[in-house]
Amino acid sequence: MTYRERIRQDTGCTEGDARLVEAWMRLERGTLDSLDRPTFCYEAIVGLRCVYADREASETLARSVGV
């Protein structure tokens, strides 16, 4: 399962939003491989809140981290 699939599963967001959530998670955590399931889920929810708060900044961030 890819990160975006897990993000979608954990948050119920769209594929487009999952990309933006992944960007926020990478900003905070760098690598996502070491996160246990509860932490990954928590970070995905926080990331989705960031996306909802400022979609334009989320798009800019996603481009800057290459997702």
C-alpha positions, 0 to 999 in steps of 0.5 A, a space after each residue: 500500500 502506498 503512502 497516499 493509499 494509507 492517507 486516503 484510508 485513514 482520513 477518507 480524503 481524495 487522491 488530490 488531497 492525499 498528495 497534499 497531506 503527504 507533503 505536510 507529513 514529509 515536512 514534519 517527519 521527513 521519512 514516513 517509513 518509521 511511523 507506526 500505524 497510530 502515529 501515521 494516522 494522527 499525522 495524516 489527520 493533522 496534515 488534512 487539517 493543514 490542507 483545509 486551512 490553506 490549500 494554496 500553501 499546501 500546493 506550494 509545499 507539495 511542489 517544493 517537496 516533490 510530491 
